[in-house]
């Protein structure tokens, strides 16, 4: 009838040309390169994930802490962490280092530390070390929880009669007739 439809091949070429123009236009002075891996607190974070989800890759940081850190650092929690400029990543690093000063005590993961008595929030590789130290201390003082840890049994009051069995199968041996 009189209306011509552009074919799919020419549309695809036009989209590719537009994308290349945007790349060359963005390569000026202020353009930031996308980072596929962002390093924070000795942890590699996936650059494709949002700030809120990527920060959860750090030990000791959950969704709630991640959102609070992003807010403290004035970074959009829904933005891709790989597309953030270097100064925003630096603000995130500083906010993570000072998180225990900015958050309420009930959000911290180590309240009333046994040795210092302070409220702390442990992050990164230090967290498993502290947990291991606590378990060894409980073993040393021979408290109930320490003894349960030693024996490999459930520690927090769970049932043990029917669940948590590991090792070789131990059952009733029937007499042959």
N, C-alpha and C positions, 0 to 999 in steps of 0.2 A: 504494500500500500504506500507508502512514501516514507515510513519511518525505518531507518536502518539501525540494526542492533550491532554494537561493536562486538567483535569476536573475543573470546576468552584469552587468546594469545596476546592480542594487543593490550588488553587490560592488564595482564600480568606484567608485560614489559613496562607499562606506564607506572605501575606500583613499584617495581624494582628501581626505576629511574628516580622516583620521588624519594625512596628510602636512601639511595646513594646521595642525593642532594642534601637530605637532612644530615647524613653522616658528615659530609664535607662542610656543611654550614656549622655543625657542632664542634668541628675540630679546631676552632679558634682558641683564644687564650683561656677563657673561663670554662671550657668543656672538661668534664670529668670522665675518666675512663671507667667502664664497668669493671668491678672487681669480682671475680668468680669465687675467691676465697678471701675472707676478712679475718684477720688474726686479732683476737681480744683475749687477754688473760691467759696466754699460752694455749689457746684453743682455736682451731680452725673452724670458722663458721661458713656455711654455704651462702654465697652471695645472692642466690635466686630466692631465698626465703625472706619473709618479712622480718622486720626488726624484732617484733614480739616473739616470733617463732624461732628465729636464729639465735637469739640470746638464751633460749632454753637449752641450747647445746652446751652451755657452760655449766659445770657441776655446781649445784647450789642455787641455780636460777630457775625458777618455775615461771609459769605464765603471768602470775600476779606480780612477781618481782620484776620480770622483764618489762611489763607495761609501766610499772612505777619508775624504773630506770629510764625508759624512753621519755616519759613525761618530765622527769628531773632534767634530762639532757636536752629538752626542747627538740625532740626528734619525733616525727610521725611514726607511731608503732606499726602502721600498715604499709609503710614504704619498704621497698626492697633494700636490704642492707648493702648489697653490692653497688647500688647506684648512689649511695650517700657520699657527699664530699668528705675529704680527709678531716676537716675540722669537726664535722658532725661525729665521725667515728672517734675522734679524740675526746669529744665531750662525753660520748658513751663510756669510754674507758675511765675517765675521771669520775663519772657518776657511779660506775661499778666499784671503783676503789673506795669511794666515800659513802656507800649505800647505807651503812649502819648508822651514820649520823643523820641521814635524811628520813629514814623510815621509822615508823612507830615500833616500839619494842616487841609487840606481839607478832610482827612480820619477820623477825630475825630468826635464824636457824640455830643459834647457839646462845640462849639466854642464860644469864648467871653462870658463866663459865666456871668449872669446878676449881681451877687453879687461880684465876685472876678475879673472878666475881663480876666481870664486866659482861655487858650484852654485846655479842659479836654476830657478824654474818660472815661465815666462811665460804669462800668461793674457789673454784678451780681445783688444782691438784692437791691443795692442802686439806680439802674436805675428807677424802678417804683416809688420809694419814691421821687426822684427828679422831675419826671413828675407830680406827684400829687401835690408837692409843687408849681411847676410852674402854674398849673391850678388854685390852690387856690390863688396864688398871682394875677393872671389875674382877678379872681372874685373880689378880694379885691379892686383892683384899678378901677374896673368897665370898663375895656376895652371891645371892641366889641367881641373879642374872648372869654373873660371871661363870658360875658352875654350869648353868644351862648352855652357855656359849661353848664352854670346854667340851661338853659331852655331845655337842651337835644337836641338841634338842630344841624344841620351840621355846622362845623366851617370853613371849607376851601373853601367856595364858591361853593359848589355843589348845584345842583338843589334840591328843596324841594317840588315842586308842585306835582310831580308824584312818587318820591321815598323817602325812609327813613321814611316811615310811620310806627308807632308802637303804641301799645295800642289798645283800642277798636275801632271797625270800625265806622267811622263817615261819613255819606253820606247824600244824599238828601232824605228827608222823603216825600213820595208821599201821596197825599190826596186820600182817598177812595172814589169811585164813587157810 
